[in-house]
Amino acid sequence: MDIGLFGGSFNPPHLAHLVVAEVVRDQFDLDQVWWIPNATPPHKSDEGLAGVKHRLAMTQAAVADNPAFGVCDLEVERAGVSYTIDTVRTLQEEHPDTEFGLIIGSDSLDQFAEWHCPDEIAERVALIVYKRPGGIKSVAEPRFANRVHYVAAPVLEISSTEIRSRRRAGRSIRYLVSEPVREYIEAHDLYRRGD
């Protein structure tokens, strides 16, 4: 595998995201991990979702100090709902000599069969699965099992939901997000009113 694709709303990106991405990169000897913020997530409501330009900027700030991390704005630039299969197809067409792996949480693996075109995704890319709190015992459906690779990453109980909640309550988010992300959130007064 050459490149790990790490998609999500990144609302905001936090330290657990960074730890997972680095552990995956190291464990699977990836050349890079491409973070892919989605414009319109298919499985999440817009409630509490910061604008896509803010989420893109925060993701860029979060990964800026790691040369093995990059940000792909393909889903941000695409209109409408962001489906993983569309992104995988496009990236494979643009980079035919690159082997991609899709980095997902164990909670996403639980729902993977309900994704848009899950069989084609699993045929095209390996699924690199990290454990998330509440999804520790996730096991791939038998039809996907031979495409799943589990990551030996620490389980950190940090969530974007908790960070947004702390901001609304006026509490500190220091050490839950990187310092550049914290500064961006404060400079743009994000997550104060449920935005």
C-alpha positions as YAML, in Angstrom:
chain: A
units: angstrom
residues:
- id: 1
  name: MET
  ca: [0.00, 0.00, 0.00]
- id: 2
  name: ASP
  ca: [1.24, 3.46, -0.85]
- id: 3
  name: ILE
  ca: [-1.36, 5.92, 0.41]
- id: 4
  name: GLY
  ca: [-4.00, 5.78, 3.14]
- id: 5
  name: LEU
  ca: [-7.22, 7.69, 2.50]
- id: 6
  name: PHE
  ca: [-8.62, 9.15, 5.71]
- id: 7
  name: GLY
  ca: [-12.03, 10.68, 5.10]
- id: 8
  name: GLY
  ca: [-14.38, 12.33, 7.53]
- id: 9
  name: SER
  ca: [-16.22, 15.46, 8.46]
- id: 10
  name: PHE
  ca: [-13.27, 16.57, 10.68]
- id: 11
  name: ASN
  ca: [-15.65, 18.78, 12.65]
- id: 12
  name: PRO
  ca: [-13.08, 19.54, 14.08]
- id: 13
  name: PRO
  ca: [-10.03, 17.35, 13.47]
- id: 14
  name: HIS
  ca: [-8.59, 16.36, 16.87]
- id: 15
  name: LEU
  ca: [-5.60, 14.65, 18.43]
- id: 16
  name: ALA
  ca: [-7.08, 11.15, 18.19]
- id: 17
  name: HIS
  ca: [-7.38, 11.64, 14.41]
- id: 18
  name: LEU
  ca: [-3.70, 12.60, 14.29]
- id: 19
  name: VAL
  ca: [-2.62, 9.64, 16.41]
- id: 20
  name: VAL
  ca: [-4.61, 7.18, 14.32]
- id: 21
  name: ALA
  ca: [-3.30, 8.57, 11.03]
- id: 22
  name: GLU
  ca: [0.31, 8.40, 12.21]
- id: 23
  name: VAL
  ca: [-0.02, 4.90, 13.67]
- id: 24
  name: VAL
  ca: [-1.63, 3.67, 10.43]
- id: 25
  name: ARG
  ca: [1.10, 5.32, 8.34]
- id: 26
  name: ASP
  ca: [3.80, 3.71, 10.46]
- id: 27
  name: GLN
  ca: [2.22, 0.26, 10.86]
- id: 28
  name: PHE
  ca: [1.46, -0.16, 7.15]
- id: 29
  name: ASP
  ca: [4.59, 1.66, 5.95]
- id: 30
  name: LEU
  ca: [2.51, 4.10, 3.91]
- id: 31
  name: ASP
  ca: [4.19, 6.83, 1.90]
- id: 32
  name: GLN
  ca: [1.45, 9.26, 2.89]
- id: 33
  name: VAL
  ca: [-1.95, 9.63, 4.49]
- id: 34
  name: TRP
  ca: [-4.35, 11.87, 2.59]
- id: 35
  name: TRP
  ca: [-6.98, 13.49, 4.78]
- id: 36
  name: ILE
  ca: [-10.24, 14.02, 2.87]
- id: 37
  name: PRO
  ca: [-12.76, 16.35, 4.52]
- id: 38
  name: ASN
  ca: [-16.21, 15.76, 3.08]
- id: 39
  name: ALA
  ca: [-18.49, 18.56, 2.01]
- id: 40
  name: THR
  ca: [-21.80, 16.82, 2.67]
- id: 41
  name: PRO
  ca: [-21.45, 13.63, 4.71]
- id: 42
  name: PRO
  ca: [-24.04, 11.00, 3.69]
- id: 43
  name: HIS
  ca: [-24.41, 9.56, 7.21]
- id: 44
  name: LYS
  ca: [-24.50, 12.71, 9.36]
- id: 45
  name: SER
  ca: [-26.92, 15.56, 9.82]
- id: 46
  name: ASP
  ca: [-25.90, 19.16, 9.20]
- id: 47
  name: GLU
  ca: [-26.61, 19.99, 12.85]
- id: 48
  name: GLY
  ca: [-23.42, 21.29, 14.44]
- id: 49
  name: LEU
  ca: [-21.49, 20.97, 11.16]
- id: 50
  name: ALA
  ca: [-19.11, 23.87, 10.64]
- id: 51
  name: GLY
  ca: [-18.90, 25.21, 7.11]
- id: 52
  name: VAL
  ca: [-16.83, 23.08, 4.75]
- id: 53
  name: LYS
  ca: [-14.26, 25.85, 4.20]
- id: 54
  name: HIS
  ca: [-13.67, 26.01, 7.97]
- id: 55
  name: ARG
  ca: [-13.32, 22.22, 8.22]
- id: 56
  name: LEU
  ca: [-10.91, 22.18, 5.28]
- id: 57
  name: ALA
  ca: [-8.82, 24.98, 6.83]
- id: 58
  name: MET
  ca: [-8.76, 23.24, 10.23]
- id: 59
  name: THR
  ca: [-7.69, 19.96, 8.62]
- id: 60
  name: GLN
  ca: [-4.90, 21.74, 6.75]
- id: 61
  name: ALA
  ca: [-3.79, 23.37, 10.00]
- id: 62
  name: ALA
  ca: [-3.89, 20.04, 11.87]
- id: 63
  name: VAL
  ca: [-1.61, 18.21, 9.42]
- id: 64
  name: ALA
  ca: [0.71, 21.05, 8.38]
- id: 65
  name: ASP
  ca: [3.65, 19.93, 10.53]
- id: 66
  name: ASN
  ca: [3.74, 16.34, 9.22]
- id: 67
  name: PRO
  ca: [5.26, 15.93, 5.73]
- id: 68
  name: ALA
  ca: [3.68, 12.45, 5.45]
- id: 69
  name: PHE
  ca: [0.19, 13.96, 5.74]
- id: 70
  name: GLY
  ca: [-1.63, 15.76, 2.96]
- id: 71
  name: VAL
  ca: [-5.11, 17.17, 2.49]
- id: 72
  name: CYS
  ca: [-7.17, 16.22, -0.56]
- id: 73
  name: ASP
  ca: [-10.03, 18.64, -1.30]
- id: 74
  name: LEU
  ca: [-11.69, 16.41, -3.90]
- id: 75
  name: GLU
  ca: [-14.89, 15.98, -1.88]
- id: 76
  name: VAL
  ca: [-14.97, 19.65, -0.89]
- id: 77
  name: GLU
  ca: [-14.89, 20.64, -4.56]
- id: 78
  name: ARG
  ca: [-17.49, 18.04, -5.59]
- id: 79
  name: ALA
  ca: [-21.09, 19.23, -5.39]
- id: 80
  name: GLY
  ca: [-23.61, 17.21, -3.41]
- id: 81
  name: VAL
  ca: [-23.23, 14.26, -1.06]
- id: 82
  name: SER
  ca: [-19.74, 12.81, -0.75]
- id: 83
  name: TYR
  ca: [-19.72, 9.09, -1.47]
- id: 84
  name: THR
  ca: [-16.50, 7.21, -0.79]
- id: 85
  name: ILE
  ca: [-16.80, 5.16, -3.96]
- id: 86
  name: ASP
  ca: [-16.77, 8.29, -6.13]
- id: 87
  name: THR
  ca: [-13.61, 9.50, -4.42]
- id: 88
  name: VAL
  ca: [-11.89, 6.12, -4.72]
- id: 89
  name: ARG
  ca: [-12.75, 5.83, -8.42]
- id: 90
  name: THR
  ca: [-11.49, 9.35, -9.15]
- id: 91
  name: LEU
  ca: [-8.24, 8.93, -7.23]
- id: 92
  name: GLN
  ca: [-7.52, 5.56, -8.85]
- id: 93
  name: GLU
  ca: [-8.09, 7.08, -12.30]
- id: 94
  name: GLU
  ca: [-5.80, 10.03, -11.47]
- id: 95
  name: HIS
  ca: [-3.13, 7.83, -9.83]
- id: 96
  name: PRO
  ca: [-3.23, 4.45, -11.61]
- id: 97
  name: ASP
  ca: [0.11, 3.29, -10.18]
- id: 98
  name: THR
  ca: [-0.84, 3.99, -6.56]
- id: 99
  name: GLU
  ca: [-2.26, 1.42, -4.19]
- id: 100
  name: PHE
  ca: [-4.76, 3.00, -1.81]
- id: 101
  name: GLY
  ca: [-6.09, 1.84, 1.53]
- id: 102
  name: LEU
  ca: [-9.21, 3.29, 3.16]
- id: 103
  name: ILE
  ca: [-8.83, 4.20, 6.84]
- id: 104
  name: ILE
  ca: [-12.08, 3.81, 8.79]
- id: 105
  name: GLY
  ca: [-13.14, 3.47, 12.40]
- id: 106
  name: SER
  ca: [-14.59, 0.28, 13.81]
- id: 107
  name: ASP
  ca: [-17.94, 2.09, 14.11]
- id: 108
  name: SER
  ca: [-17.86, 2.68, 10.34]
- id: 109
  name: LEU
  ca: [-17.00, -0.97, 9.74]
- id: 110
  name: ASP
  ca: [-20.17, -1.88, 11.64]
- id: 111
  name: GLN
  ca: [-22.16, 0.14, 9.08]
- id: 112
  name: PHE
  ca: [-19.97, -0.55, 6.03]
- id: 113
  name: ALA
  ca: [-22.45, -2.91, 4.33]
- id: 114
  name: GLU
  ca: [-24.95, 0.01, 4.27]
- id: 115
  name: TRP
  ca: [-22.54, 2.38, 2.49]
- id: 116
  name: HIS
  ca: [-23.04, 3.28, -1.16]
- id: 117
  name: CYS
  ca: [-21.40, 0.47, -3.26]
- id: 118
  name: PRO
  ca: [-19.59, -1.26, -0.37]
- id: 119
  name: ASP
  ca: [-18.61, -4.32, -2.42]
- id: 120
  name: GLU
  ca: [-16.92, -2.19, -5.05]
- id: 121
  name: ILE
  ca: [-15.10, -0.15, -2.40]
- id: 122
  name: ALA
  ca: [-13.78, -3.35, -0.77]
- id: 123
  name: GLU
  ca: [-12.77, -4.72, -4.17]
- id: 124
  name: ARG
  ca: [-10.86, -1.56, -5.06]
- id: 125
  name: VAL
  ca: [-9.09, -0.77, -1.75]
- id: 126
  name: ALA
  ca: [-8.07, -2.48, 1.47]
- id: 127
  name: LEU
  ca: [-10.01, -1.42, 4.57]
- id: 128
  name: ILE
  ca: [-7.71, -0.28, 7.37]
- id: 129
  name: VAL
  ca: [-9.76, -0.35, 10.57]
- id: 130
  name: TYR
  ca: [-8.93, 1.33, 13.87]
- id: 131
  name: LYS
  ca: [-10.84, 0.78, 17.08]
- id: 132
  name: ARG
  ca: [-13.17, 3.51, 18.26]
- id: 133
  name: PRO
  ca: [-14.71, 3.79, 21.72]
- id: 134
  name: GLY
  ca: [-17.97, 1.89, 21.68]
- id: 135
  name: GLY
  ca: [-16.94, -0.18, 18.68]
- id: 136
  name: ILE
  ca: [-14.22, -2.35, 20.14]
- id: 137
  name: LYS
  ca: [-15.68, -5.73, 19.13]
- id: 138
  name: SER
  ca: [-16.38, -4.85, 15.50]
- id: 139
  name: VAL
  ca: [-15.93, -7.71, 13.07]
- id: 140
  name: ALA
  ca: [-16.16, -7.38, 9.32]
- id: 141
  name: GLU
  ca: [-19.02, -9.03, 7.49]
- id: 142
  name: PRO
  ca: [-17.65, -12.27, 5.99]
- id: 143
  name: ARG
  ca: [-17.78, -10.89, 2.45]
- id: 144
  name: PHE
  ca: [-15.40, -8.06, 3.43]
- id: 145
  name: ALA
  ca: [-13.22, -9.96, 5.92]
- id: 146
  name: ASN
  ca: [-10.34, -10.68, 3.55]
- id: 147
  name: ARG
  ca: [-10.02, -6.95, 2.75]
- id: 148
  name: VAL
  ca: [-9.88, -5.76, 6.38]
- id: 149
  name: HIS
  ca: [-6.62, -4.96, 8.15]
- id: 150
  name: TYR
  ca: [-6.82, -3.98, 11.81]
- id: 151
  name: VAL
  ca: [-4.61, -1.29, 13.29]
- id: 152
  name: ALA
  ca: [-2.87, -1.62, 16.63]
- id: 153
  name: ALA
  ca: [-3.63, 1.96, 17.64]
- id: 154
  name: PRO
  ca: [-4.41, 3.28, 21.11]
- id: 155
  name: VAL
  ca: [-8.08, 3.94, 21.78]
- id: 156
  name: LEU
  ca: [-8.37, 7.60, 22.69]
- id: 157
  name: GLU
  ca: [-11.71, 8.81, 23.99]
- id: 158
  name: ILE
  ca: [-11.67, 12.13, 22.19]
- id: 159
  name: SER
  ca: [-14.55, 13.00, 19.91]
- id: 160
  name: SER
  ca: [-15.48, 15.96, 17.77]
- id: 161
  name: THR
  ca: [-18.91, 15.90, 19.45]
- id: 162
  name: GLU
  ca: [-17.31, 16.35, 22.88]
- id: 163
  name: ILE
  ca: [-15.09, 19.16, 21.60]
- id: 164
  name: ARG
  ca: [-18.09, 21.02, 20.17]
- id: 165
  name: SER
  ca: [-19.99, 20.49, 23.42]
- id: 166
  name: ARG
  ca: [-17.09, 21.86, 25.45]
- id: 167
  name: ARG
  ca: [-16.94, 24.94, 23.23]
- id: 168
  name: ARG
  ca: [-20.67, 25.60, 23.66]
- id: 169
  name: ALA
  ca: [-20.22, 25.30, 27.43]
- id: 170
  name: GLY
  ca: [-17.24, 27.69, 27.38]
- id: 171
  name: ARG
  ca: [-14.82, 24.96, 28.51]
- id: 172
  name: SER
  ca: [-11.23, 24.38, 27.41]
- id: 173
  name: ILE
  ca: [-10.40, 22.28, 24.34]
- id: 174
  name: ARG
  ca: [-6.65, 22.63, 24.83]
- id: 175
  name: TYR
  ca: [-4.82, 19.29, 24.32]
- id: 176
  name: LEU
  ca: [-7.89, 17.80, 22.61]
- id: 177
  name: VAL
  ca: [-7.03, 19.46, 19.31]
- id: 178
  name: SER
  ca: [-3.68, 20.66, 17.99]
- id: 179
  name: GLU
  ca: [-2.72, 24.20, 18.89]
- id: 180
  name: PRO
  ca: [-3.19, 25.54, 15.32]
- id: 181
  name: VAL
  ca: [-6.70, 24.04, 15.23]
- id: 182
  name: ARG
  ca: [-7.55, 25.49, 18.65]
- id: 183
  name: GLU
  ca: [-6.36, 28.90, 17.51]
- id: 184
  name: TYR
  ca: [-8.42, 28.64, 14.31]
- id: 185
  name: ILE
  ca: [-11.55, 27.65, 16.24]
- id: 186
  name: GLU
  ca: [-11.13, 30.56, 18.62]
- id: 187
  name: ALA
  ca: [-10.26, 33.08, 15.89]
- id: 188
  name: HIS
  ca: [-13.42, 32.16, 13.96]
- id: 189
  name: ASP
  ca: [-15.55, 31.65, 17.09]
- id: 190
  name: LEU
  ca: [-16.64, 28.19, 15.94]
- id: 191
  name: TYR
  ca: [-18.91, 25.84, 17.86]
- id: 192
  name: ARG
  ca: [-20.17, 28.47, 20.31]
- id: 193
  name: ARG
  ca: [-23.80, 28.39, 19.18]
- id: 194
  name: GLY
  ca: [-24.03, 24.91, 17.70]
- id: 195
  name: ASP
  ca: [-22.61, 26.07, 14.34]
...
